Amino acid sequence: MHGHELSQGAVQQLRAAGWDARCLAGGIDGGEPSVDDAAQVAAWRAEPLPLMKLSPDLDVGATIPSHWITRERPKIDRVACPWLIRRFIDRDAQFFYAPAAEVLARAETEHAVAFDLPGAPISHEGEHCSFDALLRAFDLNLPGLDRLARTVCGADTNRPDLAPAAACLLAVSLGMSRLHADNDHTMLPVYDALYAWCLDQASGRTESHN
């Protein structure tokens, strides 16, 4: 309303968070003659909004924060899944960690969704890891997530050939776990950075070191 490039600043913050945000020069309606490209505006409006499927069977999508539980001492999948949940599914989600033999029983008492262990509703399926299972469970098809999923799966299942960054993610995960044994969530910013790189790759905004 008052200028000061507020819209441009909002766009920068949204893009940094992974959203495909655009700034319309023609104001909130967009498509102002001789200001915005009418064909581009029409194409943007034709794109479906990014939606996430609620999963009542997993107690996700209610008004209270969802609860999740997995094995203690997380490394890759069990850090990537909380990142995905907090980022795209439930920003107020709470996570619990327990010895493997106790996870399913505690999931009942804590009313939590167990993940990344045999018998859990979210876990490995064939050659796919728990991160892949979460994407399918919530129909998350946002740009860049498929590339990130291949990287996570390659690192978590010791198949570095799946993605160029898989071997690097494995090395960084093991190194961070050794340095921060009492707080594996120090890895979360690594996934923010990796996802930003995946978005750049998906959109063709490639940058090489020079």
DOKOL-445852 format. One line per 8 residues: number of its first residue (from 1); their letters; for each residue x, y, z of N, C-alpha, C. Coordinates in pm, whole numbers. Layout:
NUM = a = X/Y/Z/X/Y/Z/X/Y/Z | ... $
***
This chain:
1 = mhghelsq = 83/-121/0/0/0/0/86/126/0 | 194/124/78/274/244/95/413/233/31 | 434/130/-53/566/118/-116/669/57/-24 | 787/111/-22/898/61/59/937/-83/21 | 894/-129/-95/928/-262/-146/890/-373/-47 | 777/-358/20/733/-461/115/702/-591/42 | 638/-582/-75/605/-704/-149/731/-778/-191 | 831/-703/-238/955/-767/-279/1022/-839/-163 $
9 = gavqqlra = 1017/-778/-45/1075/-843/73/1000/-970/111 | 866/-965/98/786/-1084/128/819/-1197/30 | 835/-1161/-97/869/-1261/-198/1004/-1325/-166 | 1101/-1246/-127/1233/-1300/-95/1226/-1399/21 | 1148/-1365/125/1138/-1454/239/1067/-1583/201 | 960/-1572/121/886/-1692/80/972/-1782/-8 | 1046/-1721/-101/1132/-1802/-189/1242/-1871/-108 | 1295/-1800/-7/1397/-1861/78/1341/-1980/155 $
17 = agwdarcl = 1208/-1977/180/1143/-2087/252/1095/-2197/159 | 1122/-2182/29/1088/-2290/-63/963/-2270/-146 | 893/-2158/-130/770/-2133/-206/803/-2063/-339 | 725/-2096/-441/745/-2034/-572/669/-1901/-574 | 718/-1803/-500/648/-1675/-484/684/-1579/-597 | 589/-1497/-639/611/-1397/-745/558/-1262/-697 | 616/-1157/-747/570/-1022/-715/503/-964/-840 | 373/-931/-830/299/-875/-942/310/-723/-941 $
25 = aggidgge = 368/-669/-1046/385/-524/-1053/251/-453/-1056 | 148/-519/-1107/17/-457/-1119/-68/-461/-993 | -8/-491/-880/-84/-489/-756/-149/-623/-724 | -240/-623/-627/-295/-747/-575/-375/-824/-679 | -436/-754/-775/-513/-822/-879/-423/-877/-988 | -312/-810/-1014/-221/-855/-1119/-282/-835/-1257 | -198/-856/-1358/-248/-847/-1494/-281/-706/-1540 | -224/-606/-1476/-251/-468/-1518/-194/-446/-1658 $
33 = psvddaaq = -274/-392/-1750/-227/-373/-1888/-94/-297/-1892 | -3/-346/-1974/128/-285/-1998/219/-290/-1875 | 177/-358/-1770/261/-369/-1651/302/-515/-1630 | 202/-605/-1617/230/-747/-1601/203/-819/-1732 | 272/-930/-1752/250/-1013/-1869/121/-1091/-1848 | 18/-1058/-1924/-114/-1119/-1904/-110/-1269/-1923 | -30/-1318/-2016/-23/-1463/-2040/38/-1535/-1920 | 143/-1471/-1860/204/-1532/-1742/106/-1533/-1625 $
41 = vaawraep = 35/-1424/-1605/-63/-1417/-1495/-168/-1525/-1513 | -218/-1542/-1637/-319/-1644/-1663/-264/-1784/-1634 | -136/-1806/-1669/-76/-1937/-1644/-61/-1963/-1495 | -20/-1860/-1418/-7/-1877/-1273/-141/-1909/-1209 | -246/-1837/-1254/-378/-1859/-1196/-434/-1996/-1231 | -389/-2052/-1343/-437/-2183/-1386/-373/-2297/-1307 | -259/-2270/-1244/-191/-2374/-1167/-271/-2405/-1041 | -291/-2534/-1009/-363/-2568/-884/-281/-2527/-763 $
49 = lplmklsp = -348/-2488/-657/-279/-2452/-534/-217/-2577/-472 | -102/-2563/-406/-41/-2680/-340/-125/-2720/-219 | -176/-2841/-223/-261/-2890/-115/-196/-3011/-49 | -228/-3032/78/-179/-3147/151/-298/-3228/200 | -293/-3358/176/-400/-3446/221/-392/-3463/372 | -503/-3439/442/-506/-3465/585/-516/-3615/606 | -463/-3664/714/-464/-3807/742/-522/-3833/880 | -656/-3840/890/-718/-3867/1021/-670/-3999/1081 $
57 = dldvgati = -637/-4096/994/-590/-4225/1046/-458/-4212/1118 | -384/-4105/1089/-257/-4081/1159/-270/-3971/1265 | -393/-3927/1290/-416/-3818/1387/-341/-3692/1347 | -331/-3668/1217/-265/-3547/1167/-369/-3466/1091 | -377/-3338/1122/-475/-3253/1058/-578/-3202/1156 | -567/-3243/1281/-658/-3193/1383/-609/-3057/1433 | -677/-3004/1534/-642/-2871/1584/-530/-2876/1687 | -492/-2996/1731/-384/-3006/1830/-258/-3056/1760 $
65 = pshwitre = -141/-3024/1813/-17/-3070/1750/-11/-3223/1741 | 38/-3273/1630/53/-3418/1615/175/-3466/1692 | 171/-3592/1733/280/-3655/1807/339/-3767/1723 | 472/-3776/1723/543/-3876/1645/650/-3940/1732 | 678/-4067/1707/780/-4136/1788/858/-4232/1699 | 988/-4242/1727/1073/-4332/1651/1188/-4379/1739 | 1281/-4453/1677/1395/-4505/1751/1490/-4393/1792 | 1555/-4411/1904/1650/-4312/1952/1774/-4307/1863 $
73 = rpkidrva = 1857/-4208/1884/1981/-4185/1810/1955/-4177/1659 | 1874/-4083/1614/1845/-4072/1471/1967/-4028/1392 | 1969/-4068/1264/2082/-4034/1179/2036/-3961/1052 | 1963/-4029/963/1927/-3968/835/1775/-3963/820 | 1714/-4078/795/1569/-4082/775/1494/-4026/895 | 1544/-4056/1015/1474/-4013/1136/1501/-3867/1172 | 1585/-3800/1094/1601/-3655/1103/1528/-3589/986 | 1539/-3651/868/1471/-3597/750/1320/-3597/767 $
81 = cpwlirrf = 1264/-3701/830/1118/-3708/848/1068/-3595/940 | 1127/-3573/1057/1084/-3458/1137/1098/-3325/1063 | 1204/-3309/984/1218/-3187/904/1099/-3171/810 | 1064/-3279/739/953/-3274/645/821/-3245/716 | 801/-3308/830/676/-3290/905/663/-3146/953 | 768/-3093/1016/764/-2956/1067/752/-2855/954 | 811/-2884/840/817/-2789/730/688/-2786/649 | 626/-2904/628/515/-2910/533/387/-2973/588 $
89 = idrdaqff = 391/-3037/704/273/-3110/751/216/-3049/878 | 298/-3032/979/251/-2977/1107/368/-2907/1175 | 369/-2774/1168/483/-2700/1223/491/-2710/1374 | 382/-2752/1441/383/-2765/1587/400/-2910/1632 | 434/-2999/1540/446/-3141/1574/549/-3162/1685 | 523/-3264/1766/614/-3299/1875/672/-3438/1848 | 800/-3456/1882/868/-3581/1851/924/-3645/1977 | 916/-3778/1982/967/-3855/2094/1060/-3964/2040 $
97 = yapaaevl = 1160/-3997/2119/1256/-4100/2080/1267/-4201/2192 | 1275/-4329/2155/1277/-4437/2255/1358/-4553/2201 | 1401/-4645/2288/1466/-4767/2240/1373/-4840/2142 | 1431/-4904/2042/1351/-4966/1936/1244/-5059/1989 | 1276/-5137/2091/1180/-5234/2144/1060/-5169/2212 | 1071/-5040/2246/964/-4973/2320/878/-4881/2233 | 920/-4857/2108/856/-4753/2028/708/-4780/2004 | 671/-4900/1959/532/-4927/1924/441/-4922/2047 $
105 = araeteha = 488/-4972/2160/408/-4967/2282/389/-4823/2328 | 496/-4744/2322/485/-4605/2363/402/-4523/2265 | 398/-4565/2140/313/-4496/2043/167/-4504/2087 | 128/-4617/2146/-10/-4631/2195/-35/-4540/2315 | 55/-4541/2411/34/-4463/2533/50/-4313/2508 | 138/-4276/2416/162/-4134/2387/67/-4080/2279 | -17/-4169/2222/-103/-4130/2109/-19/-4066/2000 | 90/-4134/1965/185/-4082/1869/191/-4173/1747 $
113 = vafdlpga = 234/-4118/1636/254/-4194/1513/396/-4248/1512 | 409/-4379/1510/542/-4439/1503/594/-4431/1359 | 724/-4408/1345/781/-4403/1211/922/-4457/1209 | 959/-4508/1093/1092/-4559/1063/1134/-4676/1150 | 1047/-4775/1160/1085/-4904/1215/980/-5006/1170 | 1015/-5135/1163/920/-5236/1116/792/-5235/1200 | 678/-5242/1133/550/-5243/1201/488/-5106/1221 | 564/-5000/1193/512/-4863/1207/431/-4826/1082 $
121 = pishegeh = 332/-4737/1099/253/-4696/982/333/-4619/878 | 439/-4554/920/530/-4485/827/667/-4549/840 | 708/-4621/738/838/-4688/746/885/-4725/605 | 994/-4798/597/1049/-4839/468/950/-4930/396 | 940/-4913/266/856/-4999/182/939/-5040/61 | 984/-5165/59/1069/-5210/-50/1199/-5131/-50 | 1231/-5069/-163/1354/-4991/-174/1335/-4846/-131 | 1215/-4811/-89/1185/-4674/-50/1195/-4658/102 $
129 = csfdallr = 1240/-4540/145/1259/-4516/288/1137/-4446/348 | 1145/-4414/476/1031/-4354/547/999/-4214/495 | 1099/-4141/450/1076/-4010/391/984/-4023/270 | 1008/-4124/186/921/-4150/71/779/-4183/116 | 768/-4263/222/636/-4303/272/556/-4181/320 | 625/-4086/384/556/-3963/427/506/-3883/309 | 589/-3870/205/547/-3796/86/421/-3857/27 | 416/-3991/21/297/-4057/-36/176/-4043/56 $
137 = afdlnlpg = 198/-4054/187/86/-4050/281/14/-3916/278 | 88/-3808/248/28/-3675/250/22/-3611/111 | 45/-3691/8/38/-3641/-131/120/-3513/-149 | 240/-3512/-96/326/-3394/-107/403/-3401/-239 | 367/-3315/-332/429/-3315/-465/488/-3179/-497 | 542/-3111/-399/597/-2979/-421/731/-2988/-494 | 765/-2885/-571/890/-2887/-647/1011/-2909/-556 | 1103/-2990/-602/1227/-3012/-529/1221/-3127/-430 $
145 = ldrlartv = 1102/-3163/-381/1093/-3268/-280/1128/-3405/-337 | 1097/-3428/-465/1132/-3558/-524/1285/-3573/-532 | 1354/-3465/-567/1500/-3469/-573/1558/-3488/-433 | 1502/-3419/-334/1548/-3436/-196/1521/-3579/-149 | 1407/-3635/-187/1373/-3771/-145/1475/-3872/-198 | 1519/-3856/-323/1619/-3948/-377/1751/-3936/-301 | 1785/-3813/-261/1909/-3792/-185/1900/-3858/-49 | 1786/-3840/20/1767/-3900/152/1769/-4052/141 $
153 = cgadtnrp = 1697/-4105/44/1690/-4251/28/1827/-4308/-5 | 1901/-4242/-93/2034/-4290/-127/2127/-4293/-8 | 2120/-4188/75/2206/-4182/194/2161/-4283/299 | 2029/-4299/316/1977/-4384/424/1989/-4532/392 | 1988/-4568/264/1993/-4710/226/2126/-4749/164 | 2227/-4663/180/2361/-4691/130/2361/-4715/-21 | 2287/-4629/-93/2286/-4636/-240/2320/-4497/-295 | 2446/-4457/-284/2484/-4321/-325/2463/-4293/-473 $
161 = dlapaaac = 2440/-4399/-553/2416/-4380/-696/2280/-4319/-725 | 2190/-4314/-625/2055/-4261/-648/2055/-4111/-672 | 2148/-4038/-612/2150/-3892/-624/2291/-3841/-602 | 2330/-3734/-672/2467/-3682/-659/2506/-3645/-517 | 2409/-3595/-437/2442/-3546/-304/2424/-3652/-194 | 2386/-3775/-231/2355/-3876/-130/2477/-3910/-44 | 2591/-3932/-107/2711/-3968/-30/2753/-3855/62 | 2737/-3732/16/2771/-3616/99/2677/-3607/219 $
169 = llavslgm = 2546/-3630/197/2451/-3625/308/2484/-3730/412 | 2522/-3850/368/2560/-3954/462/2680/-3911/545 | 2782/-3855/480/2903/-3813/551/2872/-3703/651 | 2793/-3603/609/2760/-3492/698/2675/-3542/815 | 2581/-3633/789/2494/-3685/895/2575/-3758/1001 | 2665/-3844/958/2747/-3919/1054/2841/-3826/1130 | 2896/-3727/1060/2984/-3632/1127/2911/-3547/1229 | 2792/-3498/1193/2713/-3416/1286/2668/-3500/1406 $
177 = srlhadnd = 2637/-3627/1382/2596/-3714/1492/2710/-3734/1591 | 2831/-3743/1540/2946/-3759/1629/2971/-3630/1709 | 2954/-3514/1644/2980/-3387/1711/2868/-3348/1807 | 2745/-3389/1775/2629/-3346/1853/2547/-3468/1893 | 2606/-3560/1966/2541/-3685/2001/2416/-3665/2085 | 2409/-3552/2156/2294/-3528/2244/2184/-3446/2177 | 2204/-3406/2052/2103/-3322/1985/2114/-3341/1834 | 2050/-3446/1783/2060/-3475/1640/1983/-3375/1556 $
185 = htmlpvyd = 1896/-3295/1617/1820/-3197/1539/1905/-3078/1496 | 2033/-3079/1534/2122/-2979/1476/2135/-2999/1325 | 2090/-3115/1275/2095/-3144/1132/1985/-3074/1053 | 1881/-3023/1120/1767/-2966/1048/1806/-2854/952 | 1896/-2759/991/1935/-2656/894/2005/-2712/771 | 2069/-2829/785/2131/-2892/669/2025/-2928/566 | 1910/-2975/613/1802/-3009/521/1739/-2885/459 | 1735/-2774/534/1690/-2649/474/1780/-2611/357 $
193 = alyawcld = 1911/-2619/379/2007/-2582/274/1999/-2679/156 | 1988/-2808/186/1982/-2908/79/1855/-2891/-3 | 1744/-2860/63/1619/-2839/-10/1627/-2715/-97 | 1691/-2608/-48/1709/-2488/-130/1788/-2521/-255 | 1891/-2605/-240/1970/-2648/-357/1883/-2730/-452 | 1800/-2819/-398/1712/-2902/-482/1614/-2813/-559 | 1563/-2708/-496/1472/-2616/-565/1544/-2547/-681 | 1667/-2505/-656/1744/-2441/-763/1765/-2537/-879 $
201 = qasgrtes = 1800/-2661/-847/1821/-2761/-952/1693/-2786/-1031 | 1580/-2794/-960/1452/-2822/-1027/1409/-2707/-1118 | 1445/-2584/-1081/1402/-2468/-1159/1505/-2427/-1263 | 1618/-2496/-1266/1722/-2461/-1364/1814/-2351/-1319 | 1800/-2305/-1192/1889/-2199/-1141/2016/-2264/-1087 | 2097/-2317/-1176/2219/-2386/-1133/2333/-2286/-1114 | 2416/-2313/-1017/2531/-2226/-988/2649/-2316/-955 | 2759/-2294/-1022/2878/-2373/-996/2978/-2290/-915 $
209 = hn = 3069/-2359/-849/3171/-2288/-772/3271/-2224/-867 | 3312/-2103/-836/3416/-2039/-919/3508/-1957/-829 $
***
